[in-house]
């Protein structure tokens, strides 16, 4: 199946290249940041965890506001500024070791992400049409994961030399993306006549079908975030080797690189809500399989099911968000959508470890996995009214 198209609208190849650079810069640095803080600087794990939560909140927690700003001032400037701020924040990690400086660096990096992430999604939506949007999003996911593969090599190489060098190079990739975006991205000005802030907020928050949909997607991000806590802990329990965590992300990245485009094209044939429901069923089943796996091969099968669930939900959710967005408010809607990630991811990170510990101490080692399956069923049921009320296309 043809992956790339020579007929992409102007600006789309740049956005896809940005995704590749973003993945390299982010995943080369962030997985090594907590190790640097706890081992090289001697931070307590709790303080390192607080730092990562502050970075995430300063990103996902601000996206509705930054989406509103993007719709008013234009996408090119907002994306460019976001990349540069992310680059400055990452580069600042190399400048000192004081907790204050590192927390400020994390906040700047998070604010940068809040500017470019929903706006990049909105720009991709604006520059594509219904016919090529699903393929463009699928290729974006492929380039994301190609970047993750490259980042693993770059991160492991540079962190062995110097974490400071890794910080500077990761930051430089974002600055380069920001400069490229300002030079090459077409000017996308959505609101010729600016809409009042209160009217924008009122429009998105009173859009009941969209708010309902975002509430359902909180469940998705609750399940998705298990990739960064419960699932790695499970494979280590199964194998007794910390290095086996790489199996999780290797399987995930390879499957997305190979199969995201055909899965996305298949999803296009389904009602978006039906596709999301199918994805939740796969996620819940995958969690149960890997949670109760007694062999690595069974665990990999569970990861495969979980990954197919992700590949099914994400293009459908992107398409649905773009279709539900009101004219002139695409970035605002994407920003509000990412509140689901802030809430669902926050709950997941806050309770995942607790549920694992509670299950272990109470003789219910499968507690977290059963709760994950229950969340998937709850999301499927919660989405059903939307399937009946929203148009198929």
MARSEKE-486756 format. One record per residue (C-alpha): x, y, z; residue number from 1. Coordinates in nm, 2 decimals, m for minus. Layout:
BEGIN
REC      xx      yy      zz    n
REC       X       Y       Z  NUM
...
# end
This chain:
BEGIN
REC      xx      yy      zz    n
REC    0.00    0.00    0.00    1
REC    0.13    0.34   m0.10    2
REC    0.24    0.53    0.21    3
REC    0.34    0.87    0.08    4
REC    0.15    1.08   m0.17    5
REC    0.29    1.34   m0.41    6
REC   m0.05    1.51   m0.39    7
REC   m0.04    1.63   m0.03    8
REC   m0.16    1.99    0.00    9
REC    0.12    2.24    0.06   10
REC    0.22    2.24    0.42   11
REC    0.12    1.88    0.50   12
REC    0.47    1.73    0.43   13
REC    0.61    1.99    0.66   14
REC    0.37    1.90    0.94   15
REC    0.46    1.53    0.89   16
REC    0.84    1.62    0.91   17
REC    0.77    1.81    1.23   18
REC    0.61    1.50    1.38   19
REC    0.93    1.30    1.30   20
REC    1.15    1.57    1.46   21
REC    0.92    1.61    1.76   22
REC    0.93    1.24    1.84   23
REC    1.31    1.22    1.82   24
REC    1.36    1.53    2.04   25
REC    1.10    1.43    2.30   26
REC    1.16    1.06    2.33   27
REC    1.53    1.09    2.32   28
REC    1.52    1.32    2.63   29
REC    1.22    1.26    2.85   30
REC    1.28    0.89    2.93   31
REC    1.63    0.97    3.03   32
REC    1.53    1.28    3.23   33
REC    1.40    1.09    3.54   34
REC    1.71    0.87    3.54   35
REC    1.94    1.18    3.53   36
REC    1.74    1.35    3.81   37
REC    1.74    1.06    4.05   38
REC    2.08    0.91    3.97   39
REC    2.31    1.20    3.86   40
REC    2.15    1.48    4.07   41
REC    2.03    1.26    4.36   42
REC    1.67    1.37    4.35   43
REC    1.41    1.16    4.54   44
REC    1.18    0.97    4.31   45
REC    0.88    1.17    4.44   46
REC    1.04    1.50    4.34   47
REC    1.13    1.37    4.00   48
REC    0.77    1.24    3.96   49
REC    0.63    1.58    4.06   50
REC    0.85    1.75    3.79   51
REC    0.71    1.52    3.52   52
REC    0.36    1.59    3.64   53
REC    0.42    1.97    3.63   54
REC    0.55    1.94    3.28   55
REC    0.25    1.74    3.17   56
REC    0.00    1.97    3.34   57
REC    0.16    2.28    3.20   58
REC    0.11    2.12    2.86   59
REC   m0.23    1.94    2.85   60
REC   m0.39    2.16    3.11   61
REC   m0.34    2.48    2.90   62
REC   m0.44    2.34    2.56   63
REC   m0.80    2.48    2.55   64
REC   m0.66    2.83    2.61   65
REC   m0.37    2.79    2.36   66
REC   m0.62    2.65    2.10   67
REC   m0.83    2.96    2.14   68
REC   m0.52    3.17    2.10   69
REC   m0.43    2.98    1.78   70
REC   m0.77    3.03    1.62   71
REC   m0.74    3.41    1.68   72
REC   m0.37    3.48    1.59   73
REC   m0.31    3.21    1.33   74
REC   m0.16    2.86    1.32   75
REC    0.19    2.93    1.18   76
REC    0.30    3.17    1.45   77
REC    0.15    2.96    1.73   78
REC    0.32    2.64    1.61   79
REC    0.65    2.81    1.55   80
REC    0.65    2.98    1.89   81
REC    0.56    2.66    2.06   82
REC    0.85    2.47    1.90   83
REC    1.09    2.74    2.00   84
REC    0.97    2.75    2.36   85
REC    0.99    2.37    2.38   86
REC    1.35    2.38    2.24   87
REC    1.45    2.65    2.50   88
REC    1.29    2.45    2.78   89
REC    1.48    2.13    2.68   90
REC    1.80    2.32    2.63   91
REC    1.77    2.48    2.97   92
REC    1.80    2.13    3.13   93
REC    2.17    2.15    3.04   94
REC    2.23    2.49    3.21   95
REC    2.22    2.40    3.58   96
REC    2.13    2.16    3.85   97
REC    1.91    2.36    4.09   98
REC    1.55    2.23    4.13   99
REC    1.42    2.58    4.06  100
REC    1.59    2.61    3.72  101
REC    1.49    2.26    3.62  102
REC    1.12    2.32    3.72  103
REC    1.12    2.64    3.52  104
REC    1.27    2.45    3.23  105
REC    0.99    2.19    3.25  106
REC    0.72    2.45    3.26  107
REC    0.86    2.64    2.96  108
REC    0.88    2.31    2.77  109
REC    0.52    2.22    2.87  110
REC    0.39    2.56    2.76  111
REC    0.56    2.51    2.43  112
REC    0.39    2.18    2.38  113
REC    0.05    2.33    2.47  114
REC    0.10    2.58    2.19  115
REC    0.21    2.35    1.91  116
REC    0.03    2.02    1.97  117
REC   m0.34    2.11    1.93  118
REC   m0.25    2.37    1.67  119
REC   m0.06    2.12    1.46  120
REC   m0.36    1.89    1.47  121
REC   m0.59    2.18    1.37  122
REC   m0.35    2.27    1.08  123
REC   m0.34    1.92    0.95  124
REC   m0.72    1.92    0.96  125
REC   m0.75    2.26    0.78  126
REC   m0.50    2.17    0.51  127
REC   m0.65    1.83    0.42  128
REC   m1.00    1.73    0.30  129
REC   m1.22    1.44    0.39  130
REC   m1.06    1.22    0.13  131
REC   m0.70    1.25    0.23  132
REC   m0.73    1.34    0.60  133
REC   m0.73    0.98    0.73  134
REC   m0.43    0.89    0.53  135
REC   m0.24    1.20    0.64  136
REC   m0.32    1.12    1.00  137
REC   m0.21    0.76    0.96  138
REC    0.12    0.87    0.80  139
REC    0.17    1.11    1.09  140
REC    0.14    0.82    1.33  141
REC    0.40    0.63    1.12  142
REC    0.64    0.92    1.13  143
REC    0.59    0.96    1.50  144
REC    0.69    0.60    1.56  145
REC    0.98    0.61    1.32  146
REC    1.10    0.91    1.53  147
REC    1.06    0.70    1.84  148
REC    1.28    0.43    1.70  149
REC    1.55    0.68    1.60  150
REC    1.52    0.85    1.94  151
REC    1.60    0.52    2.12  152
REC    1.93    0.51    1.93  153
REC    2.01    0.88    1.97  154
REC    1.91    0.89    2.33  155
REC    2.12    0.58    2.43  156
REC    2.42    0.71    2.24  157
REC    2.42    1.07    2.37  158
REC    2.32    1.00    2.73  159
REC    2.63    0.78    2.76  160
REC    2.84    1.08    2.65  161
REC    2.66    1.36    2.83  162
REC    2.30    1.43    2.94  163
REC    2.37    1.80    2.89  164
REC    2.46    1.73    2.52  165
REC    2.14    1.53    2.48  166
REC    1.94    1.82    2.62  167
REC    2.10    2.07    2.38  168
REC    2.05    1.85    2.08  169
REC    1.69    1.76    2.17  170
REC    1.61    2.13    2.22  171
REC    1.79    2.22    1.89  172
REC    1.56    1.98    1.70  173
REC    1.25    2.17    1.82  174
REC    1.41    2.51    1.74  175
REC    1.49    2.38    1.39  176
REC    1.13    2.27    1.35  177
REC    1.01    2.61    1.47  178
REC    1.22    2.79    1.21  179
REC    1.12    2.56    0.93  180
REC    0.75    2.60    1.02  181
REC    0.77    2.98    1.02  182
REC    0.94    2.98    0.68  183
REC    0.75    2.70    0.51  184
REC    0.41    2.66    0.66  185
REC    0.13    2.84    0.47  186
REC   m0.03    3.12    0.66  187
REC   m0.35    2.97    0.82  188
REC   m0.56    3.25    0.97  189
REC   m0.89    3.10    1.08  190
REC   m1.08    3.40    1.23  191
REC   m1.07    3.69    1.00  192
REC   m1.28    3.88    1.25  193
REC   m1.17    3.76    1.60  194
REC   m1.44    3.59    1.81  195
REC   m1.47    3.70    2.17  196
REC   m1.29    3.48    2.42  197
REC   m1.61    3.42    2.62  198
REC   m1.81    3.33    2.31  199
REC   m1.54    3.07    2.21  200
REC   m1.54    2.92    2.55  201
REC   m1.92    2.91    2.57  202
REC   m1.94    2.76    2.22  203
REC   m1.72    2.46    2.30  204
REC   m1.84    2.40    2.65  205
REC   m2.21    2.41    2.56  206
REC   m2.16    2.18    2.26  207
REC   m2.31    1.88    2.44  208
REC   m2.23    1.60    2.19  209
REC   m1.87    1.71    2.18  210
REC   m1.83    1.74    2.56  211
REC   m2.00    1.39    2.59  212
REC   m1.74    1.26    2.34  213
REC   m1.45    1.41    2.53  214
REC   m1.58    1.26    2.85  215
REC   m1.58    0.92    2.68  216
REC   m1.22    0.97    2.56  217
REC   m1.10    1.02    2.92  218
REC   m1.14    0.64    2.94  219
REC   m0.91    0.61    2.64  220
REC   m0.63    0.81    2.80  221
REC   m0.67    0.62    3.13  222
REC   m0.60    0.30    2.94  223
REC   m0.33    0.44    2.71  224
REC   m0.12    0.57    3.00  225
REC   m0.09    0.22    3.13  226
REC    0.19    0.19    2.87  227
REC    0.41    0.40    3.10  228
REC    0.35    0.23    3.43  229
REC    0.15   m0.09    3.46  230
REC    0.25   m0.26    3.14  231
REC    0.63   m0.21    3.18  232
REC    0.60   m0.33    3.54  233
REC    0.41   m0.64    3.42  234
REC    0.68   m0.74    3.17  235
REC    0.95   m0.69    3.43  236
REC    0.76   m0.91    3.67  237
REC    0.72   m1.17    3.40  238
REC    1.08   m1.18    3.28  239
REC    1.27   m1.05    3.59  240
REC    1.47   m0.82    3.36  241
REC    1.44   m0.45    3.34  242
REC    1.57   m0.44    2.98  243
REC    1.26   m0.64    2.87  244
REC    1.06   m0.31    2.88  245
REC    1.19   m0.24    2.54  246
REC    0.99   m0.53    2.41  247
REC    0.67   m0.33    2.48  248
REC    0.77   m0.03    2.27  249
REC    0.94   m0.23    2.00  250
REC    0.62   m0.43    1.93  251
REC    0.41   m0.12    1.95  252
REC    0.63    0.09    1.71  253
REC    0.68   m0.19    1.46  254
REC    0.30   m0.26    1.44  255
REC    0.21    0.11    1.40  256
REC    0.48    0.16    1.13  257
REC    0.36   m0.14    0.94  258
REC   m0.02   m0.14    0.99  259
REC   m0.14    0.21    1.09  260
REC   m0.22    0.32    0.73  261
REC   m0.42    0.01    0.63  262
REC   m0.60    0.01    0.97  263
REC   m0.69    0.38    0.92  264
REC   m0.83    0.32    0.58  265
REC   m1.04    0.04    0.72  266
REC   m1.16    0.26    1.00  267
REC   m1.28    0.52    0.75  268
REC   m1.55    0.27    0.64  269
REC   m1.70    0.26    0.98  270
REC   m1.91    0.50    1.18  271
REC   m1.65    0.69    1.39  272
REC   m1.82    0.60    1.72  273
REC   m1.85    0.23    1.61  274
REC   m1.47    0.23    1.54  275
REC   m1.40    0.39    1.88  276
REC   m1.61    0.13    2.05  277
REC   m1.43   m0.15    1.87  278
REC   m1.10    0.01    1.97  279
REC   m1.20    0.01    2.34  280
REC   m1.30   m0.36    2.32  281
REC   m0.95   m0.44    2.18  282
REC   m0.78   m0.23    2.45  283
REC   m0.97   m0.39    2.73  284
REC   m0.91   m0.74    2.59  285
REC   m0.55   m0.67    2.54  286
REC   m0.50   m0.55    2.90  287
REC   m0.66   m0.87    3.03  288
REC   m0.44   m1.09    2.81  289
REC   m0.12   m0.92    2.91  290
REC   m0.22   m0.89    3.27  291
REC   m0.28   m1.26    3.31  292
REC   m0.01   m1.38    3.07  293
REC    0.22   m1.65    3.20  294
REC    0.46   m1.64    2.90  295
REC    0.62   m1.37    2.70  296
REC    0.46   m1.48    2.38  297
REC    0.11   m1.44    2.54  298
REC    0.22   m1.10    2.67  299
REC    0.32   m0.99    2.32  300
REC   m0.02   m1.11    2.19  301
REC   m0.18   m0.88    2.45  302
REC    0.04   m0.59    2.35  303
REC   m0.06   m0.65    1.99  304
REC   m0.43   m0.64    2.07  305
REC   m0.37   m0.32    2.28  306
REC   m0.18   m0.16    1.99  307
REC   m0.45   m0.25    1.73  308
REC   m0.70   m0.08    1.97  309
REC   m0.49    0.23    1.97  310
REC   m0.46    0.22    1.59  311
REC   m0.84    0.19    1.56  312
REC   m0.93    0.47    1.81  313
REC   m0.68    0.74    1.73  314
REC   m0.77    0.80    1.36  315
REC   m1.14    0.78    1.43  316
REC   m1.11    1.03    1.72  317
REC   m0.90    1.27    1.51  318
REC   m1.16    1.25    1.23  319
REC   m1.45    1.30    1.47  320
REC   m1.29    1.60    1.65  321
REC   m1.22    1.77    1.31  322
REC   m1.58    1.71    1.20  323
REC   m1.74    1.83    1.53  324
REC   m1.53    2.15    1.54  325
REC   m1.73    2.46    1.47  326
REC   m1.60    2.68    1.18  327
REC   m1.31    2.90    1.29  328
REC   m1.26    2.71    1.61  329
REC   m1.07    2.39    1.51  330
REC   m0.77    2.45    1.74  331
REC   m1.00    2.54    2.02  332
REC   m1.18    2.21    1.98  333
REC   m0.86    2.01    1.96  334
REC   m0.73    2.19    2.27  335
REC   m1.05    2.10    2.46  336
REC   m1.02    1.74    2.34  337
REC   m0.68    1.72    2.50  338
REC   m0.84    1.79    2.84  339
REC   m0.94    1.42    2.82  340
REC   m0.57    1.34    2.82  341
REC   m0.50    1.57    3.11  342
REC   m0.78    1.41    3.32  343
REC   m0.76    1.05    3.21  344
REC   m0.38    1.05    3.21  345
REC   m0.37    1.22    3.55  346
REC   m0.61    0.97    3.70  347
REC   m0.42    0.68    3.54  348
REC   m0.08    0.79    3.67  349
REC   m0.22    0.88    4.01  350
REC   m0.41    0.55    4.07  351
REC   m0.22    0.30    3.85  352
REC    0.06    0.23    4.10  353
REC   m0.19    0.24    4.39  354
REC   m0.42   m0.02    4.23  355
REC   m0.12   m0.25    4.16  356
REC    0.00   m0.22    4.52  357
REC   m0.36   m0.27    4.65  358
REC   m0.41   m0.57    4.43  359
REC   m0.09   m0.73    4.54  360
REC   m0.15   m0.67    4.91  361
REC   m0.51   m0.79    4.90  362
REC   m0.44   m1.11    4.71  363
REC   m0.60   m0.97    4.39  364
REC   m0.30   m0.93    4.15  365
REC   m0.54   m0.88    3.86  366
REC   m0.72   m0.59    4.01  367
REC   m0.58   m0.32    3.78  368
REC   m0.64   m0.53    3.47  369
REC   m1.00   m0.60    3.56  370
REC   m1.05   m0.23    3.63  371
REC   m0.90   m0.15    3.29  372
REC   m1.14   m0.39    3.12  373
REC   m1.43   m0.24    3.32  374
REC   m1.32    0.11    3.20  375
REC   m1.33   m0.01    2.84  376
REC   m1.68   m0.15    2.88  377
REC   m1.79    0.17    3.05  378
REC   m1.65    0.38    2.76  379
REC   m1.83    0.15    2.50  380
REC   m2.16    0.20    2.68  381
REC   m2.10    0.58    2.72  382
REC   m2.03    0.61    2.35  383
REC   m2.35    0.43    2.24  384
REC   m2.58    0.74    2.26  385
REC   m2.33    0.93    2.04  386
REC   m2.34    0.66    1.78  387
REC   m2.72    0.71    1.75  388
REC   m2.71    1.09    1.75  389
REC   m2.40    1.18    1.54  390
REC   m2.40    1.14    1.16  391
REC   m2.18    0.87    1.01  392
REC   m1.99    1.11    0.80  393
# end
